[in-house]
Amino acid sequence: MLGYLRVMREEPIDLAAAVAESGLLCGRCGGPGCARRHAVWYRKRITDLSTGAVFDRVPIVRVRFCDRRTASLMPAWVWRGRFVVDSVLETVSRVLRDGVEAAYGWTWLAGTGDALVSRRTLGRWRAAVSSRFVGSALSWLGPQLDFFWSHTTHAADQLDSLLDRLTGPVLLGFRAATGHAVLDKPQLHRSKPRRATRRIAGRPVSPVSPEVPSERLGRGRWCHDRRRGPPAADISEDETS
């Protein structure tokens, strides 16, 4: 973060190099060379839970491409605009090794009297690291870092090893390749809608069946129940076991 702030607060910054490093491309010309500085907005506060450092008014440069699309040059180490990525991974490592209560007490050391994260947030972070970082992002990061996850080694030890290898350029490369940060939810690509059936010469077109009018129902509660369909089966945990 300190290196990012030092670069962004220098005037003028090498905008072309910054855009190329971020992996942003123009939808019209297909490259980053047409990007022009559009505006600057500021994140109010970003916290590093590992060191307790708090960064106020972090500048985020927005650029505009020749297709009139704008984009932000997001810092590599920032997640959700509030926390530093490696400190979140270290926090989850402490949750896996010492438990939620011990990790919750450790996060207080980075605050100024108020809790920065809740116990519930620590549980969500643990699930996000398991599904998004280990289960998804590591498939791209593993070959880049020469690291492969093992189910026979403690997860906390492996996260600590990954923290020693993560760098800003690697995180930016991941964002450029996937379009999201390592702890973000992967973007799902929706399948294209099916095209209408092409009409073949000489083959009759099947007529469209008219809508059958619904059965006339009486008034009252049973009428609404029948329109909603049969009630869903209530399967308890005892019945499934």
C-alpha positions, 0 to 999 in steps of 0.5 A: 500500500505504501508503494501504491500511495507513493506512486499515485501521489507523484505528479505526473504518474505514468498513466499508460504504464499504470493502465497497461499493468492493470490489464484494462483494455478498450472495447473499441481499439482493443488496447490500453493506449487510448486511456485518458485521465478522467477523474480521481475519487478517494476511499475514506479508510483502508485498514491493514489488520496485520500492522494496524496501519490505517490509510485515509483518502486513498486516491483512485484514478479513473480513466476513459477509453475511446469507446467512452467507457470509464474504469478505475485503476484499483490498487492490487492489495485492496479488497472491497475498498476497506481492507488489505488482501494479505491482512485478510488472509493472515486473519483467516490463517489465525482463525484456522489455527487458533479459532474465531475468538482468538482471531477476533481478539487479535483484530482488536489490536489494529483498531482504536477502541472499536471492533473492526470486524465481527465474529460473523465477518470472520466466519464469512471471510473463512468461507470466502477464502476457502471457496474463492481463493483456494477453490477458484483463484488458486487454479490461476495463482498456483502455476504463477507462484509455483505452489499447489494446495495439499489436503494433507498439510494444515490449511493455516500453514499453507496460507502463511506460505502463500502470503510470503509469495504473493506480490502486487504484480501477481495480484494485478495479473490475476485481476487483468486475467479474470476481471476481479480480485482474488477474494471476489466472487468469480463472475459467472458468464451467462449462456447466450439465449437459444436462437429461434428454430430455423424454418426449413423449406417444405416442412410445415410449421407446427402450430402454436398450441393455444393457452388452455384456460385455467380451471375456475376455482372457488373463493377462499384459502384453497383457491390460493393454495391450488394456484401456488401448487402443492406444498413443498415437502418438509424434510428434516435432518432426521429424515435425511439421515 
